[in-house]
Amino acid sequence: MRKLNFLFLAVAVVLLNACKPVSSSQELVGKWNAVKIIVGSETITEDLEFVFIEFNEDNTCVFNIEGVEGDDVEANYSYADGVLKLSDPEDASEFLLCNVVKLTKTELVVDFPQLEAGEDGFTIHYKKAK
């Protein structure tokens, strides 16, 4: 019976750790592929194969939010308290400030601000690439 209790406890700890939210920039490291984009009341789930964001350990990243092949953007990033700051690698000027709505080991949801006047902001739901 003791072995069964220990096994149950071990499984519960593993499951709780796998599902808990994370807040470290280290948890961002890796490639994240878009699975859904929400713009206003429209939800887009198709033709997202080129929409991704990849965070490197050296605080650089590459991302594509337009969904156009070869339209990748390089940036530096920092992450703290639910805020993702992307800056130009040439002069370190901040060019995009985003809110991270959700970050787990397998899921990332980012609110992007309006990029140009008259456009809506948008939310991208990512899944961690394997």
C-alpha positions in Angstrom: 0.0 0.0 0.0 2.9 2.4 0.8 4.3 1.8 -2.7 1.0 2.6 -4.3 0.7 5.9 -2.3 4.2 6.9 -3.2 3.6 6.1 -6.9 0.4 8.2 -6.8 2.2 11.1 -5.2 5.0 10.9 -7.7 2.6 11.0 -10.7 0.6 13.9 -9.1 3.8 16.0 -8.7 4.9 15.3 -12.3 1.4 16.3 -13.6 1.2 19.5 -11.5 4.7 20.6 -12.6 3.8 20.0 -16.3 0.7 22.1 -16.1 1.8 25.0 -13.9 2.4 28.4 -15.5 6.0 29.5 -15.8 7.4 33.0 -15.7 11.0 32.8 -16.6 12.5 33.9 -19.9 14.3 30.6 -19.9 11.0 28.9 -20.5 10.6 30.9 -23.7 13.7 29.3 -25.2 12.8 27.2 -28.3 10.6 27.4 -31.3 6.9 28.1 -31.0 4.6 27.5 -33.9 1.3 29.4 -34.3 -1.9 27.4 -34.1 -4.4 30.3 -33.9 -4.5 34.1 -34.5 -7.3 36.2 -33.3 -7.8 39.6 -34.9 -10.8 41.5 -33.6 -13.7 39.0 -33.8 -12.0 36.8 -36.5 -10.1 33.6 -35.6 -7.6 32.3 -38.1 -6.5 28.7 -37.9 -5.4 27.9 -41.5 -2.3 28.8 -43.5 -0.1 29.4 -40.4 2.9 27.3 -41.3 5.2 30.3 -41.6 3.9 32.1 -38.4 6.4 31.3 -35.6 8.6 32.7 -33.0 11.9 31.2 -31.9 13.7 32.4 -28.7 17.4 31.7 -28.3 19.3 31.5 -25.0 21.4 34.6 -25.8 18.2 36.8 -25.7 17.9 37.0 -29.5 14.9 35.7 -31.4 13.5 35.3 -34.9 9.8 35.7 -35.6 7.3 35.8 -38.4 3.8 37.2 -37.7 2.9 38.1 -41.3 2.8 34.4 -42.4 4.8 35.1 -45.5 7.6 32.8 -46.2 11.0 34.5 -45.8 9.4 37.5 -44.0 11.3 36.6 -40.8 12.4 39.4 -38.4 15.4 39.2 -36.0 15.2 40.9 -32.7 16.6 41.0 -29.1 14.1 40.2 -26.4 13.6 40.4 -22.7 10.8 39.0 -20.7 9.6 39.8 -17.2 6.3 40.1 -15.3 4.2 39.0 -18.4 5.8 41.6 -20.7 7.8 40.6 -23.7 10.0 43.4 -25.1 11.4 43.1 -28.6 14.1 45.4 -29.7 16.1 46.1 -32.8 19.4 44.2 -32.7 21.3 47.0 -34.5 20.5 49.9 -32.1 18.7 48.3 -29.2 15.6 50.5 -29.7 12.4 49.0 -28.5 10.0 48.3 -31.4 7.4 46.0 -30.0 6.0 45.6 -26.5 3.7 42.6 -26.1 1.7 41.1 -23.2 2.2 37.4 -22.6 -1.3 36.2 -21.6 -0.2 32.6 -21.0 3.1 30.8 -20.8 3.4 27.1 -19.9 6.0 24.5 -21.0 3.9 23.8 -24.1 1.7 26.8 -24.7 2.4 30.5 -25.4 -0.3 33.2 -25.9 0.9 36.7 -26.9 -1.1 39.9 -27.3 0.6 42.0 -30.0 -0.2 45.7 -30.2 -1.6 47.5 -33.1 1.4 47.7 -35.6 0.1 50.5 -37.8 -2.5 53.2 -37.3 -6.0 52.0 -38.1 -5.2 48.3 -37.6 -6.3 46.1 -34.7 -4.0 44.5 -32.3 -4.0 40.7 -32.4 -3.4 37.6 -30.3 -1.3 34.6 -31.4 -1.6 31.2 -29.8 1.6 29.2 -30.1 2.5 25.6 -29.3 6.0 24.5 -28.5 7.7 22.7 -31.4 9.1 19.3 -30.7 
